[in-house]
Amino acid sequence: MRSDFYYLWMFLFLLLVSGVSCALKRDLDEFLANPDIATPELARIQDGTYTGEKKAGPIFVRVEVAVKEHTITHCKILKHRCGRGKPANTIVDSVLHKQSLEIDAVSGATFSSKVILKAIQMALER
C-alpha cells in the first residue's frame, strides 16, 4: 500500500510536467502568431561567417551563414532540436537558391521551417 506522501509527490510531478508543456506551447504559439521573418538587406552585410539561433517552444535551431560579396554563399544548420521537424532542414537550400528568407515553409515541418528562417535572419543581422 502506497502512502499519501507518494501520491502527493506524483501529483506535484504531473502538475510540473503539464505546466512546462503549457509554457513551451505558449512560447511557440506566440512566435508563430507573428514570426516577423524578413530578409536583411544583403548589400549592407560585410563578408564573413555569422551564427544565429532561435528557440520557440520545444524547437531550437543554431545556424551558420556565410556571406561573400553581398551573397549568401553557405548556410548550415549546426543544431536543430525539433521532434518531427527534421524535413525542414532542406529549407537552407531554398535560402541559398533564392537569396531570400521570404520562402514557403517545408510541408509537414512548418514550425521548424519558421524557426530556422528566423535563426538565419538573426545571424545576418549581427
N, C-alpha and C positions, 0 to 999 in steps of 0.2 A: 504494500500500500504506500502510495506516494504522499509526501507531506504537503500541506498547504503552501509551504515555502517554495517547493519545487514548482507548483502551478503558478505562483506569483512571478517567479523568475521567467518561466515560459511566456506568460502573458506580457511581461515587460520587454522580453526579447522580440516577440512578434510585433509589438507596438513600435519598437525602434526600427525594425526592418521595414514595416509599412510606411513609417514616417520618412525614412531615407528614400524609399521608392517614389513616394509622392513628391518629394523635393526635387529629385532628378527629373521626373516627368515634367514638373512645372518649369524648371530651367530650360528644358528642351522646347516645350511649348512656347515659352516667351521668345526664344531665339527664332523659332520657325514662323512665328506670327509676323516678325519684322527682321529678317536676316540682314537687310541693308548691304547687299553684296554689289560692289561696283568695281570696275577695272580702274586702278590708279593710272594716271597719265604716264605712260611709259617714257615719253620724251623727257620727263623730269627725273627719271631714275638713273643713277650712275651705275656703271658696270660694277658687278660684284655678285656675291652669293649671299643670300639672305635666308633667315629661318623665321618661321611664324608658327603659331599654334593657336588652337581654338578648342574649347571644351563647351559642350552643350549637353546637359543631361549626362547620360552614360557614354556619350561619344566624345572621344578625344583624338585630335589629329595634330601632328607636328610635321611640317613640310620644309623642304629646302628648295629655293628658287634661285636660278642664276639668270642674270641679265647681262647682255653684251650688245653694245650699240643700240640701246633702246628696244631690244627684242628679248623676249623670254626664251632662253636657249636650253634651259634644263629645269625640270620640275619633278621632284621626287618626294614620295611620302616616306618619312623617316619612322613614323609611328602612327598606327591607326587602331584604336580600341573601339570596336564598333558593333560587336554582336553579329548581326546578319548583313551588315553593310559593306562587306568586302568587295562586291562588284563595283562600288563607287570608286575604287582605286583607279579605274580606267579613265576617270574624268580628267586626270592630268594630261593625257594625250590630246584631248579636245582643247584644253587650255593652250598647249603648245601650238597646235594646229591653227587655232583661231586667234591667238594672241589676245584673248579676252576672257573675262570671268563671267560674262553675260551669256551663258550657255545653259542648255537644258540639263536637268539632273538625270542621273542614271536611273532608269526604270527599276523599281524594286529596292532602290537604295537612296531614296530622295533625301532623307535626313543626313546621312553620311556625306552625300554629294555636296549639300549646302555647307556643312561644317568644313569640308576640305576646301571649298572655294573661299570661305571666309578666312581660313588659315593662310591660303595663298595671298589673299588681299592684305592680310596683316603683315606677312613677310615683305611684300612690296612697298608697304607704307612705312617701313622702318628707316 
